[in-house]
Amino acid sequence: MVTTDHNDDTEFKRSASHFADRITADGRDGWPVRAGQYRLVVSRACPWANRAMISRRLLGLEGAISLAVTDPIQDERSWRFTLDPDDKDPVLGIGFLSEAYDAREQGYPGGVSVPAIVDVPSGRLVTNDFQRITLDFATEWTALHREGAPDLYPVPLRDEIDDVVDAVYRDVNNGVYQAGFARDQRTYDEAVGRLFSRLDRLSERLSTQRYLVGDTITEADIRLFTTLVRFDAVYHGHFKCGRNKLSEDPVLWAYARDLFQTPGFGDTVDFDHIRRHYYQVHTDINPTRVVAVGPDPSTWLIPHHRERLGGRPFGDGTAPDPVPAAEAVPSIGRADRA
């Protein structure tokens, strides 16, 4: 997750990424694209980290940048690698992501967030700029893309994609947090009003087209999906986004299932991690730390029929290979407490 604070004690405000170096083809920030040099650190609970996981899968970057998955439950020392043997990441050799932050800037006063990219040789954090990481995967890492990788940020559509993702970020991605962490009624009412107004407009847009921009999957779809896939599981109840469930909007529900059933999307989603993180970490909202059950994740496999709208998920490209065994999420229905 990304560091947060509150403005005037009532309004949720997301802090900007402090470490915004970029990994580029020409290495202009001192970090050149290079296979094997970097490690992507994620929490499967986090929607911002989920974006990076999906982009990495779709573009076939698994062999170019390795993946570290943290425990969904943080403690006061930050994201921890307690899912790994000896409670340490086997590549970085650290027990907490904060150690990579400290290696970059000792005494950094901000929060420790995911996604984060760490330089393996030095153990130093490179970037935690969640808004930029996926765009650079799509545009700067092209020499390492798999054969048949889709163009997730096509030049002719970039202005439209940028407009869509700005609105989605403001009202939906961040909007659910503004509603969930609101500290007075007025702030909550305004946030939840903006959220559902935007969802209504997105539903209308998607009623006649399969994807948000153009006829293929783009960055815009990735960014909307990671909020939609968490909506009924945690945002509807835990964050009080209660006007209606995702599953009660026929268009958005079918759109989200279409993406979930597309290789590279649903195979990155772990509902168990999602629910345990939100319900057990946000103790100011849920002081009992009791984790709610449901909804039944098998409903994500119901046929969506969105192919009737046309569109080609990967454009002129192809679907990614199956997820590497070491990165596989437990199958739906086995480990998600539904």
N, C-alpha and C positions, 0 to 999 in steps of 0.2 A: 504494500500500500504506500501511499504518498503522504509525506508530512502534512499535517493540518493544524489550523488554529481557528480561533473565533474572533470576529470583528465586533467590537462593542458588546461582547459577551452574549450576543444573540445570533449572529449570522455566521454560518460555517464558511470558512475561506481556506482554499487549498493553496499551500505554499508552493512557490516556484521551485523547480529543480535547481539545487545549488551547484551540482557538478554537471556541466553541460558541454563537456568536450565531445567532439564528434569523431567517430571512426570513419574515415573516408578513403576513397580509392587513391587520392594523392597524398594522404597523410598530413594534410595541412595543419591539423591540430596536434601533430606529433603521434597520432595513432593511426597507422595505415591498416587498411583491410588486409588481413593475413590469416590464412587457415590455421587453426590450432592455437592462436595466440590469446584468445579471449574466452571467458566463461560467462554465460548468461545465468544470472541468479534470479529465480522466480519463487513466488508462492502460488500454488494452484488456486488458492482462495481469491487472489487479487485480480480484479478486472483489468487493471493497467498492465500487470505482468502477463495476463492471459493474451492480451493483444500481441505481445512480443513472441509468445509461444506459437500462436496461430501463424503469424507472418513467417517465422522461422520454418515451420512445417510446410506451408504452402510453397515457399521458395526453395525448399530442399537444402537448408543451411545446417542440418543436423551434423554433418561431417565437418563443417567449417567452424562452428562455434558450439562448444559443449554446453550442457544444461545442468545446473544445480538446483534442486528443489528443496525448499526449506520446510520445516514443520509449520503447519497452519497456525499454531498457537505461539505467539511471541511471549517473551518475558521482558523484564526491565533492561536486559542487555541486548535486545533487538531480535531480529530474525535469527533462528538457530538451526543448525544442521543435525538435529537429533533423529532424523530419519536414516542417517548414514551410520555405518559401523563406527564404533568408538565416538559417536556424536561429533564427528568432524567431516567436513567435505573432503572427499578422497583426492581431489585435484588441488584445491587451494590449501588444504591442511589446516583450516581454521574451523572453530566451533560456532562462531557468530559472524554474521555479515558485517557487523560494526568493526571488526578487525581490518577488513579491506578499506573501510572508510578512514579508520585511524592511520592506515599505511599511506593514504593519500593526503590527509590533513589532520594532524594530531590536534585533538581538542575541538574538532568541528562541533559547533553547538546545536546543529539541527538534528532532525530525526533521521533514522536509517530506513530507507525505503527500497521497495522493489517495484519494477524490474531494475536490476543493476548489472552493468557489465564490468567485469574485473579483468585486469591484465594478468595472465597466469604467471609469466616469469617474475614479475615484481610483486604480485599480490596486491597491487594498488587498484582502487576503484577508478574506472575510466569515466563512466557516466551513469547518472540515474535520471536522465531526461526522458521520461516515459512518452512525451509527445513526439520526440524526434527519433527514438530508436527504430521504430517500425518504418518510418519514412526512409531512413538511411539503409535499413535492410533492403528495401525495395529499389533504391536508386544508386547506392554507393557500393553495395556488395554484389553487383551483377556478375562480375567475373567468376563468382563462386556459386551462382544460382545453379540449380539442377537443370538438366535439359527438359524443356517443356514447362518451365516455371511461368506462372501467369504474371502479367504486368499489373501490379496492384496500385500503381500511381501513374497511369498513362498521361503523358504530357498534354494531349488535347483536352483532357478532362480535369486537369488539376485545379483550375479555378473553381469549378463546380464542386469538386470533392472538398476543397478547402472550405467553401461556404457551408456545405452540409455538415462536415465534421465540427466546425465551429459551433453551429447551432446544437448539434447532438451533444457535444461536450458541455456546453453551458447549461442546457436545460435538462438533459437526460443523464449522461455519465456522471456529472457533478451534481445534477439536480436531486438525485436520490439521496445523496449525502447531505445536501442542504435541508431536505425534508427530515431525514433521520436524526440529524444533530441539531435541529432548530431548538432554541431555548425559550421561545415564546410563541403564542398562537399566531400572531400576525406573520412572523417570519416563516413559520411552518405553512400557513395558508398560501402565502405568496409562492413559496418554493414548490409545493405540491401542485398549485395551479399552473405554474410554468411547465412543470414536468408533464402533466397530462394534456395540456394544450399542445405541446410539441409532439407527444406520442400520437395524438389525434391527427396532426398534420402528416406525420410520417406514415400512419396507417392509410390515410387518403392517397399519399404519393405511391405507396407500395401496392395499392389496390389494382393498379394498371401496369406495373412494371415489376419484374422479378427482383431486381437489385436497386440499390439506392441511386447509383449514377451509372449510366450506360447499361450495357447488356451482359456485363461480366462482374465477378466479384472484385471489389476494390477496397482500398483502405477504409472507406466510409462504412462498408458492411462489417468489417472486422471491429471497428470501434463501437458500432451500435450493438452488435451481437453480444459482446462481453457483459453489457448491462442487462440485455434482455434475458440471457440465459440464467442470470442470478435473480431475476425479478420476483418470480413466485416463491422461490426458495427462501429468500431473505429480505428483499426490499419491500415486498407487499406488506408483510407483517412486522418484521423487526424494525424497518425504517418508516413504518406508518404510511407507505405509499398505497393507500387502501381504496382508492376510488373504484378500481377494478383490477383483477389479475391480468397478467399477460394472456393467459389461456382463455380469457373472456373477450378478447379482441380477435376475431377470426382472421383478420389480415396479418397482424403482427405475429400472432401465434403460428400461423402457417409459414410466414417468412422466417421466423426464428428456427422452426423445425427443419426447414429446407437447408439452412446453413448448418445446423447441428448435424444433419445427416450427410453433409459434404465432408469428404476426407480433409483433415486439417483443422476442423472446428470442434465437433463433438468429442473427438479423440483426445482433446486437451483439457476437457472439463471434468473436474472431480467434485461432485456434489457433497461428498462427505467433508472434504477440506473446506469447501465454501461455508457450509452450515456451521461446522465447529468453530471456524475463525470468527465469523460475525457474532454468533451467539455467546461465545466464551471470551472473546477479547474486548468487546464493547460493553464493559461492565457498568458504565454509566447509563446505558440504555437497558441492559439486561443483567441486573445485579445478581440474579440467581445462577447465571451461567447455564441454565437449562437449555438444551438444544432441541428445537422443535423438530418434529418428524414431518416428512412429506415436503412437497407433493411427490407423487409416484414418478420417478424419473423415466420409467418405461414409456410414458406418454410422449416423450420426445421422439420416439420411433414411429409414431402414427404417421401414415402417408400424408404428405402435405399438398400434393397436386399443383405445386407452383410451376412445374415445368410447362403447364398450359400457357403461361405468359411468355414463353420463349426464353431467350437468354442462354448463355453458355457459361457455366461456372468458371471455367479456366480459359475462356477465350480460345485462342489458337493453341493453347498449351494442353497439358494433361494433368490428371490428378496426382498428388504426391504419393510416394511409396507408403506402404504400411508403416505405422509408428514403430520406431525401434523398440525392441522388447524391454530394454532397460528403462524406457520412458513411458511405458504403457500405463494407463489409468485403469483401475479395477473396472470390470465390466458393469454396465448399468444393472442394478438390481442385486449386486453382490455385497457392496460395501458402502452403501449410501444411506442406510438407516430408514429407508422409505417404508 
